[in-house]
Amino acid sequence: MTSTHHLGEQGTSRLRSHVAGELERTRRRSAALTDAVDEADLVRQHSPLMSPLVWDLAHIGSQEEIWLVRDVGGIPAIRPDIDDLYDAFQHKRCDRPQLPLLGPAEARGYVRTVREKVLDVLDRTPLEGRRLVERAFAFGMIVQHEQQHDETMLATHQLRDGPPALVEEPTPAAPADAAALPLEVAVPGGPFVMGTSTEPWALDNERPAHEVFVDDFLIDTTPVTNGRFLEFVDAGGYDDPRWWSAAGWAYRQRADLRAPRFWRRDGDRWLRRRFGHVEPVPPDEPVVHVSFHEAEAFAAWAGKRLPTEQEWEKAARFDPRSGRSRRYPWGDEDPGPEHANLGQRHLRPAPAGAYPAGAAPCGARQLIGDVWEWTATDFLPYPGFAAFPYREYSEVFFGPEHKVLRGGSFGTDASACRGTFRNWDFPIRRQIFAGFRCARTPAPDEIG
């Protein structure tokens, strides 16, 4: 959604229609993820890393009620008795199955009641004049929150046992030029504008826009593939502490890591489990379900490193012809199916080199969609950061404990993914749809 100022009557009407459509589209996805399994699966905890699916569903409704019904709408609370129950900071995920959670039918009824009131609030709320509702920010925040939990629920589906439960479309074939792509592309050094001060639904950690200087660097044209990562595995990369940081090697030993999560060896080949399917590991797809530590070790083995967050964003957004930063690698228009693998249409990354229409000016592909990409950067605030509308979205996570991921995955919705969007997680996490690409500092004669 592009920025608008002084909406006027027609602009407000269009924006309300857009918001209503995004709310409905997002809810269809939540329903698909929870209707795909029976009630026993909804209330079961499939991993101590994840909540029961029914908790995520009711939590979506609780946040929508708190922000849109009560705060924006000024309407009396519907279920104040469950605020603490669905407060993500009050209870660890591993403890949530023991809580007196709403059952599936009650949770569905609750989110339906909340949504009915929200649509009434949307119809009568001015969408300017108050920061929380300026250009429908609070509604966009809730759309993104629900889509983020939808991706979390998708990760829970990957962890659950049993036959496949979700419908997928086949991924596009690798484009004809994929085999001829260079392994890496050069990005000349210089300043660029990082972050945003104008994107209407950008969250606080993406703000404000600020100038950053980045030295010359080279970055992989595509994310690292399964086939390339398998070379690291076969070379004994998991058994050689030379490639690992001290923290990474300690984690690798403690967790007995030997390959990406969901991989297993079958004789002389590798198989993976993917949403209930067991299949040979496809060599041309970006590797997924690797931790920051595994990504960092591979990069060291390959004689490279992980890109910094600043390098990643410059590669993704900076257009040297215009001297400005784009909203997305391909330009300022919203993502279409020709640009990126987003939105759970496909339940897997597309082959490396896919989506040439989504290429960045530097020539790198698949910077948006397919797999979240680990960067070398700790999750920290930008200069001039101000928490809004609450500290618990970003500020409480700032620090060296979390690493930044960029770009979104096949399970990320377009509404929750931009060239400026910042994700973060603990460096040991592997259940998320994360991969990586490498970077390196060039020799003096490599960038003209």
N, C-alpha and C positions, 0 to 999 in steps of 0.2 A: 504494500500500500504506500503510495507516494505521499509526500508532505503537502498539506493544504493549510492556508491561513485565511481567517475571516470567511468562514464557510458560507454564510448566507443561507437562505431557506432551501434552495436547491442542493447546495453542497451538503447541508446537514441531512437532508433526506437521503442523498446518495450514500453518505457515510453510515447512517443508521441501517440502510439496506445491506451494505457491505458487512457491517458487524453482525447483523442477524444471520446472514449467510455463513459467516465464519463460525459463529456459535453452533449453528445447525450442522455444518459439515464436520466440525470437531466432535460433536456429540454422536454422530453416526459412527465415527471411528471408535469412540469409547464403547458404544453398544456392541460393535462387531467384535471387539477384543474380549468383552465379558459374556456375550451371548454364544461365543464359540465353544465354550466348555460347560459341563454340567455344574450343579451347585456344589458338589463335593470338591471339584477343582477350584471353584471360586473362593472357598473358605480355607483351602489347604495352603500351607506355606511350602512352596516348592524349593526354597533355598533360604537359609538364615540371612542371606544378603538382601532378600526381597520381602516385601509385604505380601500378604494374601491379596489376590486381585480385588476382592470385595472391599478391602481397606482403601485401595487406590480409588475405587469408584466413589465411595462415600466421602473421601478426602477432597476429591474434585468438587463435589457438591458443597462441602463445608466452606472451602475457600471462596467459592462463588457466592455463597450466602453472605459471608463476612464482608467481602469487598463490594459486591454489587447490590445486594439486597439491603444490607444494613448501612454501609458507609455511603455509597453513591445514592441509593434510593431513600435512605432514611426510614425504612420500613422496620417494624418490630421483628425481633429474631424469630425464626421458625423453630430451630432446634438449638438453643443456647446450651442445652445439657450435653451436647456432644463436641463442643469446641475443643476441650482438652483431649478428648479421645482421638480426634483426628488432627491434632497439632503435631507436626512431624518432629518438633523439637522436644516434645514431652516423652515420647516413647521410642526406643530403638526398634528397628525393623524386626530384629530377632524376637522381640517381646510382644509384638502386636497380635499374634494369634491367640494369646491368652487374655486379651482385652474383651470386654463385652461389646463386640462390634455389631453393627446393624447387619442383619442377614441379607441375602441377595434381594429378596422381594422388597424389603424395607428400604434398602439402599437405593434400588431403582426408583421406588416411589418418592424418596426424598429428593434425589437429583432432578426428578421430573417436576416436583412442586417448586423447587428453587428456580428452575429454568423458566417456568411460567411467570413467576414474579419478576425475573430479570428482564424478560422481554417487555413487560409493562414498564419497568424502570427505563429501559432503552427508549421507548416511545416518548417519554415525557422529560427526559433529561437533556438540558442544553449541553452541547458537546464542545463548548469553549467557555472561557472565563474563569475556570477553576482548574488548577494544574492536574488534578487527579483525573478529570474527565476531558481535558483538552485533547481534541482530535481522537476522542474515545479511548484514551490511554488505558484506563482501568479495565475496559472491556477487552482490549487487546492483550493486556497482561493476563487476564483470565483465560483467554483463548490459548495463549502460549503456555500457561501453567497446565491446562488440561492436555495439550499436545505433548508436553514434556512427560506427564504421567502416562500418556498413551505409549510413548516410547519405552518408558520403564515397564509398563505392562507387557509390551512386546518382548522385552528382555526376559520377563518372567515366563512367557510362553516358550522361549528358547530353553529355559531351565527345567520346564515341566517334563515329566515322563509321559509316555503314551503316544498314540498315533498323531499325525498332523491335524491341526484344528483350524488353521487359517488358510484363506484363499490367496493365491499369488498369481501374478502374471509373469510370463517368461521374460528374462532380462534381454536387452538388445544384444545382438552379436557384436563382436569387436569390429570397429570400422576398418575399412580396407587399408587405411594408412597406419594402423596401430603398430605393425611390425617395423615400420620405417621411422617411428618416432625416435628422437634422440633420448638417451637415458636421462639427461638433465638439461635444464635451460639456465641461461645466465640472466641475472637481474643486476643491472648497474646500481652502484651506490648513489646515495643522495637523500634529500629530505622527501617526505610524503606525509599526507594527513591521515592519521590513524584514528579510529573511533568515529563517533558521530555526535553532532549536536542538533540534527534536523530530522532524523528518522523518527516518525511519530510513535511507533511502538517499541523503539529500542529501550532496553532495560538499563538500570543505573550503571552497571559495570561496563557498558559499552560507551559511556559518556565521560567527559566531553571530547569533542574532536580536538586533536592536538598534533603538532608537528613533531615528527620523529626522524632522526637521521639514521640510515642503515648503510653499512659498508657494502661493497660488492660481494655477491654470493652466488652460488649455483644451487639449484634445488631440483629434485627429481621431477621429471615430467609427469609421472603418475605415482600413486601410492605404491609402496612395495608389495609385490605379488606373493601369493602362496608359493609359487615355484621358486622365486628368489629366496624367500624365507626358508624354504626347505633346504637350500644349499647351506645355510647357516646351521640348521639342525644336523644335517649329514656331516658337516665339518666338525661336529663336536662342540658347537658354540654354547650349548647349555652346560657343558662340563668344564669350560675353560674360564677361570676367574679373571683372566686378562681383559676380557671384554666387558666386564660388569663393574658397576660402581660398588662400593662397600655395602651400601644399603640394598642394592639390587642383588648382589651375590648372597647376602644373608637371607633375603626373601626367597631367592631361587632354591636355596638349600632347605629352608624351613617348609616351603610349599611343595618341594620335590618337583619343580617345573622341568618338563622335558620337551614340550611342544606347545603351540597355542591351545587354549582351552577348547574342548570338544573334539580335538584330534585324537586318534588312536592308531597305532601301527597294526597292520594286518599283513603278516608275512613281509613281502618286499614293497608294500605300498602303504600309503596313509589314507585313512578314512576320516570323515568328520560327521558329527550329528548336527543337523540343521532343522530346527522346528519339527522334529519327529522323523525326518528323513535321515538315513545313513547312506552316505555317498562318497565316492572318491574325492579327495581334495582337488578342486579344479586349479590347475597351475596358473591360469591367466587372470584369476580374480585377485583383487587386493586382499591381503591377509587381514583377518579380523579376530577379535577376542584375544588380543595381546595387551599386556600391561605396559606402562611406561618403561619399566625396568627392562623388559624384553626388547622393546623398540630401541632403547638406548644401547643395549648390548649388541644388537644387530648392526646398528649404525657404526659402532666402534670397530666391529669385525670387518665391515665393508670399507673402512678407512674414511668414514664420514662422521656426521653428527646429526642430531635432530635440529630442525630449524628453530630459531627463537620465534616467539609469537609475533614480534615485529616483522621478521623476515617473511613469515607465512602471510601476514596481512598485506605486506607490500607486493608479494608475488600474486596474491589473489585480486588486489583492488587497483593498484597503481597503473595508470595509463600514461606512458611517457609522451605520447603524441599530444595529449591535451594538458598534461601536467596535473591532472586531478585524480582523486580516488573515486572509483565507481562504487555503486551499491553492491554489485556482484561481479564476478570475473568477466562475464560477457557484456555487462553494461548496467543500465539502471532499471530495466524492466524486470518485473517479478518473474520468478522461475516458472518455466513451462516444462513439459515432459521431454522436450528436446534438449534442455539445458543440463539437467542433473537428475540423479537417482534419489528422489526424495519421496516421502509420503506413504511408505509401506506398500506401494504398488508391487514391488519386487521384494522378496524376502531374502535378498542376497545382494552383495556388491555386483555391479556390472563389470565385464572384463576391462582390464587396464587399457586405457586409450579411448574408452567410450565417450560419448557426448562431445564430439568436436565443436558443436555449437556453443558449448559452455566453457570453452577455453579462455584462459586469461590472456591479456596482452603479451605477457612474457612467453606464452606458449604452453604453460602447464595446464593439465587437464584434471578434471574430477576433484577440484579443490572444494567444491560444494557437493554434498551427497556422498553416497557409497559407504564411506567409513569416517567416523570422527578421527582426527589426526592429532596424535600427541605432539606437543611442542616442548622445548627445553625450558620453558618459562614458568616460574611460580605464579600462582594466581594472586595478583596484587592490583590495587586501585590505580587508575590513571591520574595524572596530575589534575587537580581540581575536582576529583570525585566527590559526589554528594549522595548519600543514601536516599533512595526514594522508590516507593513510598514507605518502605520499612527496612530496617537494618538486616533482618534475617534473610533477605533474598541473596545478598552478596557479601556485605561487610563482614559478617561473622566468619566467613570462610577464607578471608584474605590471609595469606601467609605461605610459608614454604611447605606446609603439609599437603597442599593441593597443586597439581600441575594443570596447565591450560590445555584444552583440546579445542580444535577449530574445525569448521567446515560442515558439520552435520553428517548423518549416515543415511542409509536407505530407510531407516525407521524414523527419521526426523521429518516433521512436517515443514512445508515452506514457510508457514507463519512463524515458526520458531527457529529460523535459520536465515542469517544474513551474512554479508561479507564482514560485518563487524561483530557478529554474535560470538560470545565467549562461553564455553563450557569448561567445567573443571571437575577433577576427581582425584582420589588418592592414587598414587603411582602404582599400587598393587592391583588395581581393579582390572578384571578380565571379563566379567559378564557383560560389560557394555560393548556396543558395536564400534570398537576402536581399532584402528590401524595406524599407519604413519607413512610419511615419506622422509627421505634424508636430505640433508643439505651439506654444503662444505664451503670453506673459504677458498677462493681460486688462487692459482699461481698468478704471478704478475702478467703473464701473456695470455691469460684465458678470457679476459673481458676487455674488449676494446673501448 
